[in-house]
């Protein structure tokens, strides 16, 4: 017998925190204001953490912002860097790197708009 009390309903509200960085070519990803971020470092400097929190953190919610399955695709294909896990402020934040202004996987696309907001589109997601 399976106990389903703890399984999330597909229509239940879900939130995931992301740090959105931007990358062009082979340079390190950057904050919205252009500061490079070394995601391979053991620990991020306090000023970088503060800048990320102030400028680059977003919360995506399902089903409010996008369907649960689309949020699941983004969540499962964006890592949580070890330096984020060691940071009290960025713990459990996924990093979403927009290469040349967009990120795309399995029918889900995240792209920057001219006003610097994000547009998320999701085609039929498995």
Secondary structure, DSSP 8 states (H G I E B T S, - for coil): ----TTS--TTS-EEEEEEEEEE-TTS--B-TTS-B--TTSSS--HHHHHHHHHHTEEEEEETTTS-HHHHHHHHHTS---HHHHTSTTTTT-EEEEEETTEEEETTEEEEE-TTS-EEEEE-S--
